């Protein structure tokens, strides 16, 4: 076999190592892209799970709100007592409105870069976690007023 003058002769072992390294690099590159998708998918699932749990809490909160409204209409209360019920019902309404706004504004990350998708999902996760905490706080306040 004739050697080309401007290419140094590489031993077979060096060629095999270069081939293995190239293969590993290619696999790492494709695996890295898969990891990005997995991270986005995992964060999306976490966010949606928190939302689903918050929706269950919202339903419980709304049952408490109905009880509070009924008590407010039939019970004899001082203006101060009535104000506490009104404030709790306002907190319940605020928490419910925040949930509706979150659901209206939540969007798919399709077409976003990995960095943008991760940032967006983390922001959404933080918002829905706060909303769930607000829902539970309002529900607990209402239950406390009902003596539950």
N, C-alpha and C positions, 0 to 999 in steps of 0.2 A: 504494500500500500504506500502510495506516495504522500509525503507530508507537505502541508502547505507551509510555506516559509514564514508567513507573518503570524501564524497561530502556533503557540507553543504546544508541544505534545503533552497531553494530559494523561496520566496513568488511568487505567480503568477504575481504580478505587476512587479517585478524585471525581471522576464523572458520575459514579454511582452516588457518592455523597452529595454532589450538586443536585442530582435528580431527586434524591430523598428530601433535601432541604427545600427545593422548589415545590414538591408535592405537599410538604408540611405547611409551607407558607400559604399555598393555595387553599388548603383545608382550613387553616386558621382564618384566612380572609373570609371565606364563606361561612364558617362557624360564627365568626364575629357578627356578621349581618344577621344570622339567625338568633344570636343572643340579644341583639337590639329589639328584634320583633318579639322575642320572649319576654323581655323586660317591659315593653309597652303593653303586651297582652296581660302580664301579671298585674301591672299597675291599673290597667283598665278593669280587670276582674276585682281587684281590691276596692276600687272606687265604687263600682256597681254593687258589690256586696254591701258596702256601708250604706249606699242609697236604699237598697232593698230592706235592710234592717231599720233604717230611719223611716221608711214608709210604714212598716208595722208599728213602730213607735208613734207615728203620726196618727194612725187609726185609733190607737189607745188614747192618745191625747185628745182627739176629737170626741171620744166617748166621755172623757172627763169634762170637756167643755160643755157638752149637752147637759150633763148633770149640774154644772155650775150655773148655767143659764136658767135651768128649771128652779134651782134653789133661789137664785136671785129674784125670780118673779114671784115666788110664793112665800118666802121667808120675810119676817119683819126684821129689818136691820137698821142700824144707825148709819148715817152717811159715811162714817169712817169704815164700817164693816163692808158696806156696799162698794166703797172705793177700792178695797182690797180685791174683791171679786172682779171688779171692772178692770183693774190693773192686770190681774192674772189672765183674764180673757183677752186682753190686749196683747199680752206676751204670747198667748196661744195663737192668736191671729197672725202676729208677726212671724212666728216660727213656721206657720203653715204657708204664708206668703213667700218666705225665703225658700222653702222647698219648691213651690211652684215656679219661682224665678229660676232656681238652679236647674230644674228639669227643662224649662223652656230654653235656657241658654247653653245647656250641655250639648256638645257636638262631637262627632267622630274625629279621630285623629288621622284618618286616611288623607294622604297627600301632604301631611306635615313631615318635616325632617324629624329624625330621631330625637334630637335635642329639643326641638319645639314641642314635640308630642309628649316627651317626658316632663317638661316644664309645665305644660298645660294640664296634664293629668295630675301632677302633684298639687297644682293650685286647686283643681276641682276636688281632689281628695280632701284637701284641707278645708275647703268650703263646706263640703257635705259632712265632714266630721264635726265642724262647728255647728252646723244646722241640726245634726242629730243631738248634740249636747244641749242646744237650745230647746229642742222638742222635749227632751227628757226633763230638763229643768222646769219648763212650763207645766208639763204633765204632773211632776212631783208637787209643784206648788198648788196646783188644782186639787190633787188628791189630799194634800195636807189640809186645805180648806174644808174638804168633805170629811175629814177625820179618818181617812183611810191610810 
